[in-house]
């Protein structure tokens, strides 16, 4: 599908993979609906993209607030209301504690963002796609949706849920012309680990020590590739890892 003039909604667009997706879709001529909680960073990105000639509308949105999500989508100006591609990117990890030592507040944040937030945004956008007979939902999953590793029980559970929701949704929309895909990255050097370790940058940097991780742009390029397949082609799922990573816990470190 050609993206020139198509409307793409990206959640979690203020940084990392979301911001990289915004830049990658802009390069293809898409119109961008960028949603995130951090309004200042979001506006800064939107201004830069507009300065390069892109058509952008920024939405301050917390995907964890279902009522706010529904209101934001319902309140879109008419010229922005037909979303062609939804990129459910908003998500995070919190903590690496053993389950019995974990912080329930961290669990709530992961479940509310990674699972319920994805559901809220999809529920708000999808009916119009079904009515129009076309559209594409691309969910950002993780290798954690295919494996479970020590200290990651809850985060892995949320990413397994993303995979299950995607598979079930693909069944639900069969025959409507709407496509559903997941892009499931391994180790990507963004703010993810800084957020996971509550701002401990040294611990976050150690995650990527002596190996070459993926970049946000690597993932964005893949998302755009998925979105630009012909209408009769649905890429169900892509797992993308660095060459230095064989599994969630097996990483080759140089030196």
Steps between C-alpha positions, in 0.01 A plus 500: 500500500628844412514729804493837323212695653395211727427574867715313752432510876803416716475468878799556725633728227707741710817287513670175407330268253189720482697809399704296251176367350373857467810599306488188283132540409556871435771409251238295314264799477252386765287738704586450867281486808756486780380410850696497825486611863802731486348797322815713482712230338214404272453858384872535436495195272183619326655840433813343350296278271280790391816695426596223261166525324296232677135537597489431876242518779629447855272348765588506868364161603549249778395165355426372852197732519235326293248782517760756394612281210144456377434875529822591319428270206134601482599866510746488211438760229315351203809514280691287752231253599571230240802318645655268244778355717504469879839434658443389860848581625440637852643257752759455772672264738534566873740317727680166488408371845396147580122482501460481878726805538340705223324833540127472418510861379747388233269214404205738467696737280610221265157337475319833465734625227606191309168314501209723594644804323539302179143379534360847566666656196412208273138506616478872425653483152397161363123543441556765235760280328250214488230733368728629223618150410871565541762588759800351676569447870869448575580406858849530650562179687831354617706184511363502856169401342661174386726421796499552876817595687593539869371821650272564204185307588257791486660684208517177302137429587397837357687434176355151475164674533586729209565192288174335607299817440655537155419143403146527630445836332620358169223241530242762597569721197522217246303603194495872584813599305679608820850361561663422835874459556753486780864606493687336786848641570781363709753735656454858377701782657243767588378638832338162572762378748532841669124491560511136607765572763329817623764739367811295588697584184809299596292186540318577176826550308626167628217324315668589170860464619744362240232406247329674211126543566234595253412867459158659505545573129549128429159431648335797330630383163344160566166650605484708182586192292212311664264791432595531134430145387224466237146494637467124443813431712486485880826463692375323810812525712866594478762422765807720457811465715857627486753263349659492847179362657377141459224502763368724774785389727775395256714797392847501352714767663834592348799511731 
